[in-house]
Amino acid sequence: MHKVYRRIRDMREDHDLRQKDLAEYLRCTQVCYSLYETGRRDIPTDVLIRLARFYHTSTDYLLGLTDRPEPYP
């Protein structure tokens, strides 16, 4: 599993959220969000940006390009 899919699942679980909660925030279905987490559907750039903003992190962190969760200044 690519790091991005595991990371968005871990972030959701660390915040005690359900897939349904993130789906509502992203205005998609729970099934669609589940496909993002399992890697069966590519995460669109705009969704990745919204997730980074939601979690107060960087897209690089979500993509696994850095292990520093702090957002850029």
N, C-alpha and C positions, 0 to 999 in steps of 0.2 A: 504494500500500500504506500502510495506517495505521501510524503510528509504533510502536505497541505490538508489532505483529507483527514488524517489522524489528528492534526493540530486543530482543525475547526471542531471536531468532535470533542477533543479534550477541553477546549476552551468553553464549549457549551456545558459540558458536564461540570467543570470547575466552577461555573456560575450557577449551578443547580437549575439549569433551564431544560425544557423539553424541546424536541425538534419542532413541535407545533408552535412554541413561543418564537423561535427564530423564523419559522415560515411566515408567521403573522407579521413580524417586523420587516421581512424582505418582500412581503406581499406575494408569496407563492404558496403552493400546497405543501403539506407535510411530506408527501411522497417526493415531490421535487427536491425539497431540502435533504431528505434522506439519501437521494441519489447523489447529491453533492458530497455528503459525508462518506459514502461508500466508494466514491470515485467512478460511479457509473454514468455520471454526467459532469462535463466540464463546468467549472465555476466561472461565469461571466465576469469580466473585469469590474463592472459596476457593482456586482454582488460582493466581490472580494473587497472592494473599497468600503462598501457599507458595513461589512463585517469588521473590518479593521477599525472603523470609526466607532462602531458599537462596543467593541472590546477595548478601545483606547490603546491600540497597538499599531504596528505598521503592517503593510501588505507584505513586506519582506519577511516579517516574522511568521505570518500565516503561510507564506510560500515555503518556509524552511530555509530561506537564504541567510538568516541570522537566528541566533538563539537568544537575542536580547528582545524581550517583549515590549520594552519602552518605545513609545512612538518617537518619531524624529521631531526635533524642535521646530 
